[in-house]
């Protein structure tokens, strides 16, 4: 009797915890900065491009290392350099939206936010499949921005590691920051929207060092598939 009672109590606690985890996941996945997983997988994301010089250099590194990344492109840059976005797609990289002109969206009216999406989508549509990922410039957003993105079918993606490569620190600083903070499920933020940057040189070293630690590289959409919180909840649903 006591054993049966203990088992029922344990199952009840598991159900409650699963419900809490699912509610937390629903809140967290409105804006995603990392994926809860024990698998040693991470995503490299690259913002603000394409740039005439930085982007080709980074594409060359990724191709040489056989790594696919997620590029959050600016619509105005895609208009000016459509061939580079096409090359990103041809190389198997994922394309996300980073607005058209890189404004601070939380300061804009709903109409202006929608206009940024419209123009960015138009610029990308002629070159790449319609993106399903969106990253607000600077990571600045509010409930209005996330709701508009959701209505348009986007997952809002931030990051968990930011070496601030856009500020042009020493290349070693970029590498050290990433290596010091890396965890399973991390989303790494890098940039290719200006030149020069320490990023192309740092990128190859980051890839090599993380592979030495047993990490694999996936796109952001692929990283979502490793979400163990959601999988755990699904398992509880099957059991009960």
C-alpha beads as a LAMMPS data file, in Angstrom:
LAMMPS data file: protein, C-alpha beads

240 atoms
239 bonds

1 atom types
1 bond types

-500.0 500.0 xlo xhi
-500.0 500.0 ylo yhi
-500.0 500.0 zlo zhi

Masses

1 110.0

Atoms # bond

1 1 1 0.000 0.000 0.000
2 1 1 2.716 2.431 0.969
3 1 1 4.677 1.559 -2.154
4 1 1 1.663 2.153 -4.377
5 1 1 0.972 5.475 -2.634
6 1 1 4.594 6.523 -3.127
7 1 1 4.423 5.661 -6.821
8 1 1 1.230 7.684 -7.260
9 1 1 2.775 10.656 -5.484
10 1 1 5.869 10.424 -7.655
11 1 1 3.790 10.333 -10.834
12 1 1 1.750 13.311 -9.641
13 1 1 4.907 15.327 -9.019
14 1 1 6.241 14.402 -12.459
15 1 1 3.031 15.583 -14.100
16 1 1 3.161 18.902 -12.234
17 1 1 6.821 19.417 -13.148
18 1 1 6.100 18.609 -16.771
19 1 1 3.302 21.173 -16.790
20 1 1 5.579 23.806 -15.281
21 1 1 8.267 23.001 -17.845
22 1 1 5.784 23.334 -20.687
23 1 1 4.503 26.680 -19.431
24 1 1 8.060 27.925 -19.075
25 1 1 8.833 26.686 -22.562
26 1 1 5.798 28.497 -23.958
27 1 1 7.031 31.716 -22.361
28 1 1 10.672 31.202 -23.303
29 1 1 10.088 30.194 -26.915
30 1 1 8.424 33.520 -27.691
31 1 1 12.013 34.786 -27.714
32 1 1 14.700 32.107 -27.967
33 1 1 18.290 32.686 -26.847
34 1 1 19.403 29.065 -26.388
35 1 1 18.024 25.550 -26.509
36 1 1 17.884 23.319 -23.424
37 1 1 19.780 20.180 -24.373
38 1 1 22.530 17.894 -23.125
39 1 1 23.700 17.205 -26.687
40 1 1 26.886 19.027 -27.622
41 1 1 25.357 20.980 -30.479
42 1 1 25.569 24.748 -31.041
43 1 1 24.475 27.217 -33.708
44 1 1 26.599 29.929 -35.269
45 1 1 24.561 32.961 -36.299
46 1 1 25.867 35.851 -38.368
47 1 1 24.153 39.254 -38.468
48 1 1 23.964 42.456 -40.523
49 1 1 25.292 41.272 -43.874
50 1 1 25.934 40.700 -46.543
51 1 1 29.070 42.789 -46.832
52 1 1 31.159 42.830 -49.994
53 1 1 34.309 41.612 -48.227
54 1 1 33.485 40.193 -44.788
55 1 1 30.777 37.840 -46.045
56 1 1 32.893 36.103 -48.739
57 1 1 35.679 35.588 -46.216
58 1 1 33.305 34.013 -43.700
59 1 1 31.638 31.874 -46.349
60 1 1 35.065 30.584 -47.362
61 1 1 35.871 29.596 -43.772
62 1 1 32.520 27.875 -43.285
63 1 1 32.893 25.965 -46.538
64 1 1 36.439 24.867 -45.720
65 1 1 35.301 23.661 -42.276
66 1 1 32.098 22.073 -43.640
67 1 1 29.910 24.052 -41.235
68 1 1 26.469 25.492 -41.927
69 1 1 25.417 28.680 -40.148
70 1 1 22.341 30.885 -39.918
71 1 1 22.688 34.311 -41.553
72 1 1 20.320 37.034 -40.335
73 1 1 20.483 39.381 -43.295
74 1 1 19.443 43.000 -43.695
75 1 1 17.043 43.597 -46.563
76 1 1 18.869 46.672 -47.822
77 1 1 22.155 44.764 -47.971
78 1 1 20.467 41.841 -49.702
79 1 1 19.230 44.268 -52.358
80 1 1 22.731 45.613 -52.932
81 1 1 24.498 42.232 -52.855
82 1 1 21.956 39.578 -53.861
83 1 1 24.677 37.294 -55.204
84 1 1 26.148 36.835 -51.728
85 1 1 22.784 35.863 -50.238
86 1 1 22.335 33.444 -53.124
87 1 1 25.762 31.987 -52.311
88 1 1 24.750 31.541 -48.674
89 1 1 21.722 29.567 -49.814
90 1 1 23.738 27.550 -52.329
91 1 1 26.231 26.606 -49.606
92 1 1 23.437 25.221 -47.441
93 1 1 23.224 28.009 -44.880
94 1 1 19.986 29.145 -43.301
95 1 1 18.623 32.648 -43.933
96 1 1 16.820 34.676 -41.295
97 1 1 15.326 38.180 -41.343
98 1 1 17.091 41.026 -39.505
99 1 1 14.747 43.789 -40.764
100 1 1 15.372 45.981 -43.772
101 1 1 17.387 48.891 -42.349
102 1 1 18.407 47.867 -38.789
103 1 1 16.203 50.242 -36.757
104 1 1 15.407 49.909 -33.064
105 1 1 12.027 48.267 -33.535
106 1 1 10.773 48.882 -30.010
107 1 1 10.735 52.613 -30.797
108 1 1 8.662 52.257 -33.972
109 1 1 4.916 52.275 -34.552
110 1 1 3.246 48.985 -35.570
111 1 1 2.958 50.320 -39.116
112 1 1 6.685 51.073 -39.319
113 1 1 7.564 47.655 -37.869
114 1 1 5.371 45.992 -40.469
115 1 1 7.024 48.083 -43.174
116 1 1 10.458 46.844 -42.080
117 1 1 9.238 43.254 -42.408
118 1 1 7.559 43.911 -45.756
119 1 1 10.641 45.458 -47.347
120 1 1 13.020 42.844 -45.930
121 1 1 10.811 39.976 -47.080
122 1 1 10.536 41.469 -50.562
123 1 1 14.318 41.819 -50.835
124 1 1 14.950 38.250 -49.676
125 1 1 12.092 36.593 -51.586
126 1 1 13.816 36.906 -54.949
127 1 1 16.942 35.150 -53.665
128 1 1 16.089 32.698 -50.892
129 1 1 13.233 30.622 -49.488
130 1 1 10.945 32.544 -47.147
131 1 1 12.687 32.680 -43.755
132 1 1 11.018 31.401 -40.607
133 1 1 13.478 33.022 -38.187
134 1 1 13.662 36.670 -37.150
135 1 1 16.217 38.525 -35.044
136 1 1 15.456 42.090 -33.900
137 1 1 18.383 44.490 -34.414
138 1 1 20.420 44.902 -31.259
139 1 1 18.182 42.377 -29.540
140 1 1 15.702 45.181 -28.780
141 1 1 12.038 44.208 -28.862
142 1 1 8.734 44.552 -27.042
143 1 1 5.460 42.647 -27.038
144 1 1 4.338 44.519 -30.143
145 1 1 7.391 43.357 -32.094
146 1 1 7.134 39.726 -30.991
147 1 1 3.410 39.627 -31.775
148 1 1 3.911 41.031 -35.278
149 1 1 6.717 38.515 -35.867
150 1 1 4.535 35.662 -34.609
151 1 1 1.637 36.686 -36.853
152 1 1 4.010 36.565 -39.804
153 1 1 5.154 33.058 -38.910
154 1 1 8.558 33.833 -37.400
155 1 1 10.352 32.431 -34.385
156 1 1 12.189 35.287 -32.629
157 1 1 15.822 34.333 -32.054
158 1 1 18.371 36.128 -29.895
159 1 1 21.648 34.616 -28.658
160 1 1 23.429 33.303 -25.574
161 1 1 27.022 34.241 -26.494
162 1 1 28.038 37.678 -27.776
163 1 1 31.779 38.356 -28.196
164 1 1 30.973 41.859 -29.534
165 1 1 33.021 41.241 -32.644
166 1 1 31.333 44.222 -34.331
167 1 1 33.350 46.516 -32.027
168 1 1 36.559 45.111 -33.548
169 1 1 38.276 43.737 -30.437
170 1 1 41.447 41.644 -30.850
171 1 1 40.728 38.399 -32.632
172 1 1 41.883 36.406 -29.580
173 1 1 39.269 38.148 -27.427
174 1 1 36.486 36.984 -29.732
175 1 1 37.736 33.403 -29.574
176 1 1 38.235 33.431 -25.801
177 1 1 34.774 34.855 -25.125
178 1 1 33.066 32.124 -27.141
179 1 1 35.158 29.297 -25.695
180 1 1 34.622 30.529 -22.130
181 1 1 30.835 30.665 -22.412
182 1 1 30.014 27.749 -24.698
183 1 1 27.439 25.213 -23.499
184 1 1 25.266 22.619 -25.216
185 1 1 22.471 24.448 -27.026
186 1 1 24.305 27.785 -27.251
187 1 1 23.498 30.289 -29.982
188 1 1 26.638 32.237 -30.916
189 1 1 26.299 35.773 -32.268
190 1 1 28.800 36.982 -34.875
191 1 1 28.663 39.696 -37.543
192 1 1 29.525 40.240 -41.210
193 1 1 27.985 43.650 -41.833
194 1 1 31.179 45.715 -41.945
195 1 1 34.853 45.475 -42.806
196 1 1 37.365 45.020 -41.353
197 1 1 36.324 42.619 -38.604
198 1 1 38.278 40.070 -36.538
199 1 1 35.494 37.596 -37.175
200 1 1 36.660 35.693 -40.277
201 1 1 39.944 34.729 -38.606
202 1 1 38.267 34.041 -35.264
203 1 1 35.584 31.882 -36.859
204 1 1 37.949 29.175 -38.069
205 1 1 39.674 28.943 -34.692
206 1 1 36.341 28.792 -32.842
207 1 1 35.175 25.938 -35.033
208 1 1 38.400 23.981 -34.571
209 1 1 38.517 24.475 -30.796
210 1 1 34.892 23.533 -30.270
211 1 1 35.247 20.431 -32.403
212 1 1 38.177 19.428 -30.219
213 1 1 35.743 19.591 -27.293
214 1 1 33.266 17.371 -29.110
215 1 1 30.814 20.006 -30.315
216 1 1 28.850 19.810 -33.556
217 1 1 27.444 22.748 -35.517
218 1 1 23.864 23.014 -36.745
219 1 1 21.574 25.734 -38.030
220 1 1 19.179 27.406 -35.603
221 1 1 16.196 25.507 -36.988
222 1 1 18.086 22.250 -36.545
223 1 1 19.045 23.251 -33.003
224 1 1 15.344 23.511 -32.106
225 1 1 15.033 19.763 -32.693
226 1 1 17.336 19.103 -29.734
227 1 1 14.984 20.820 -27.263
228 1 1 14.815 18.289 -24.428
229 1 1 12.267 20.222 -22.361
230 1 1 9.662 19.854 -25.090
231 1 1 10.636 16.235 -25.689
232 1 1 10.334 15.465 -21.988
233 1 1 6.833 16.915 -21.909
234 1 1 5.835 14.866 -24.950
235 1 1 7.099 11.753 -23.185
236 1 1 4.903 12.496 -20.155
237 1 1 1.895 12.936 -22.446
238 1 1 2.517 9.513 -23.969
239 1 1 2.837 7.885 -20.555
240 1 1 -0.240 9.483 -19.025

Bonds

1 1 1 2
2 1 2 3
3 1 3 4
4 1 4 5
5 1 5 6
6 1 6 7
7 1 7 8
8 1 8 9
9 1 9 10
10 1 10 11
11 1 11 12
12 1 12 13
13 1 13 14
14 1 14 15
15 1 15 16
16 1 16 17
17 1 17 18
18 1 18 19
19 1 19 20
20 1 20 21
21 1 21 22
22 1 22 23
23 1 23 24
24 1 24 25
25 1 25 26
26 1 26 27
27 1 27 28
28 1 28 29
29 1 29 30
30 1 30 31
31 1 31 32
32 1 32 33
33 1 33 34
34 1 34 35
35 1 35 36
36 1 36 37
37 1 37 38
38 1 38 39
39 1 39 40
40 1 40 41
41 1 41 42
42 1 42 43
43 1 43 44
44 1 44 45
45 1 45 46
46 1 46 47
47 1 47 48
48 1 48 49
49 1 49 50
50 1 50 51
51 1 51 52
52 1 52 53
53 1 53 54
54 1 54 55
55 1 55 56
56 1 56 57
57 1 57 58
58 1 58 59
59 1 59 60
60 1 60 61
61 1 61 62
62 1 62 63
63 1 63 64
64 1 64 65
65 1 65 66
66 1 66 67
67 1 67 68
68 1 68 69
69 1 69 70
70 1 70 71
71 1 71 72
72 1 72 73
73 1 73 74
74 1 74 75
75 1 75 76
76 1 76 77
77 1 77 78
78 1 78 79
79 1 79 80
80 1 80 81
81 1 81 82
82 1 82 83
83 1 83 84
84 1 84 85
85 1 85 86
86 1 86 87
87 1 87 88
88 1 88 89
89 1 89 90
90 1 90 91
91 1 91 92
92 1 92 93
93 1 93 94
94 1 94 95
95 1 95 96
96 1 96 97
97 1 97 98
98 1 98 99
99 1 99 100
100 1 100 101
101 1 101 102
102 1 102 103
103 1 103 104
104 1 104 105
105 1 105 106
106 1 106 107
107 1 107 108
108 1 108 109
109 1 109 110
110 1 110 111
111 1 111 112
112 1 112 113
113 1 113 114
114 1 114 115
115 1 115 116
116 1 116 117
117 1 117 118
118 1 118 119
119 1 119 120
120 1 120 121
121 1 121 122
122 1 122 123
123 1 123 124
124 1 124 125
125 1 125 126
126 1 126 127
127 1 127 128
128 1 128 129
129 1 129 130
130 1 130 131
131 1 131 132
132 1 132 133
133 1 133 134
134 1 134 135
135 1 135 136
136 1 136 137
137 1 137 138
138 1 138 139
139 1 139 140
140 1 140 141
141 1 141 142
142 1 142 143
143 1 143 144
144 1 144 145
145 1 145 146
146 1 146 147
147 1 147 148
148 1 148 149
149 1 149 150
150 1 150 151
151 1 151 152
152 1 152 153
153 1 153 154
154 1 154 155
155 1 155 156
156 1 156 157
157 1 157 158
158 1 158 159
159 1 159 160
160 1 160 161
161 1 161 162
162 1 162 163
163 1 163 164
164 1 164 165
165 1 165 166
166 1 166 167
167 1 167 168
168 1 168 169
169 1 169 170
170 1 170 171
171 1 171 172
172 1 172 173
173 1 173 174
174 1 174 175
175 1 175 176
176 1 176 177
177 1 177 178
178 1 178 179
179 1 179 180
180 1 180 181
181 1 181 182
182 1 182 183
183 1 183 184
184 1 184 185
185 1 185 186
186 1 186 187
187 1 187 188
188 1 188 189
189 1 189 190
190 1 190 191
191 1 191 192
192 1 192 193
193 1 193 194
194 1 194 195
195 1 195 196
196 1 196 197
197 1 197 198
198 1 198 199
199 1 199 200
200 1 200 201
201 1 201 202
202 1 202 203
203 1 203 204
204 1 204 205
205 1 205 206
206 1 206 207
207 1 207 208
208 1 208 209
209 1 209 210
210 1 210 211
211 1 211 212
212 1 212 213
213 1 213 214
214 1 214 215
215 1 215 216
216 1 216 217
217 1 217 218
218 1 218 219
219 1 219 220
220 1 220 221
221 1 221 222
222 1 222 223
223 1 223 224
224 1 224 225
225 1 225 226
226 1 226 227
227 1 227 228
228 1 228 229
229 1 229 230
230 1 230 231
231 1 231 232
232 1 232 233
233 1 233 234
234 1 234 235
235 1 235 236
236 1 236 237
237 1 237 238
238 1 238 239
239 1 239 240
